[in-house]
Amino acid sequence: GHWRFPRDKEMQGYAYTLTHPGTPSVFFDHIFSHYKKEIAALLSIRKRNGINCRSKVEIHKSERDVYAAIIDEKVAMKIGPGHFEPPSGSQNWSTAWEGRDYKIWEDAS
């Protein structure tokens, strides 16, 4: 009972916190758990795209079964089982990482 995210939703929590502005934390226990590979991938996406405490968030969907946002016009993300695809336009979105009920895209332009 010491996990900080709802049971079976830990990676959705990290998909949110590691793609959004702020100074995120990763729980020590999770670094050495079966989440290690996924957390490392999300941290890499954050670093590669320069997401920081001043990053801009544009929420595209906030419904019962899906939350989706675009951060700094470089990273798109969704959590939840609902549908979301980043809008086409000046960005050329490609899947950067996905897991159970979350997906992250990066602008490949």
N, C-alpha and C positions, 0 to 999 in steps of 0.2 A: 503494500500500500504506500510505498514512498515515491512512486512515479508522479511527476507533476502534470502530466497530460492525461486525459481520459484513456482508459484501457483500449488498446488497439488503435489509438489515434495519435501515437507519439510522432510518427513521421509526418502526418498532416500538420501537427504543431510546428515541427522543424521546417517544413516547407513554407509555412507562413513566416515564422520569426527570422529565418535565414535569407528570405527574399525581400523583407520589408525594412524600412528605415529603422535605425536605432543601433544599439550595441547589444547584440544577442548573446546569449549564453547557451552552452551545451552542457548538460548534466554529465558529470564525471563518469557515472555508472553507464551512461549510454555510449560513451566513447569506446568502451571495451566490450560492448554488447554486439548482438547481431545487427544493430543499426549502424555500425561503424562505416561500412562502405557507402551507405546512403547519405549519412551525415557528411562524410568527406566530399561526396559529389556536390552536395548543396553548398558547402563552404567554398568549394572551388568556383562554382557559378557566381556566388556572391563576390568573391575576390576578383574574378576575371572581369566582371561588369562594374566594379567600383561602387557597389551598393554601400551606402553609409548612412549616418544619422540625418543627413540633409536630402536624401533621395526623395524623389517625387512619386507619389502613388496615385494612380488613376483607377478607381474601382469600376469594373465593367459589369459585374454581376454579384448580387448579394441576395441569395434566396435560401430557402430551407435546405436544399440539397446541394448547393454549390456557392462558393465564393470565388471570384476571379478578379485579378488586378494586373495592371501593367506598371512596372517600376522603372522610372527613368527612361521610358520608351525603349528599353533594352531587354528587359526580362518580363515575360508574361507567366502567370501562374494561376493554377486553380486547385482548390481543395474541395473534397466532397464527391459523391458519386454522380452528380448532375453533369450536364454537357456544357462545355465551353471550348471555343477555338478562338485564338486571338484574331482580331480583324486584319484582313489584308489591306495593304496600302503601301506606304513607303517602307515598311519593314518586311523582311523576308524571314518569317519565323521558322525555326527548326526545333525539334524536340531536343532538350538538353538532358532531361532526366525525368523519369516517372516511376511511381510506386503505387501502392494500394491507395486509391482514392485521392491521388494528387498527381499533378503534371506541371513541369516547368519547361518553358520555351525560351530561346534566346534569339535575338535579331542577328541573322547571319549575313546581313548586308555589308 
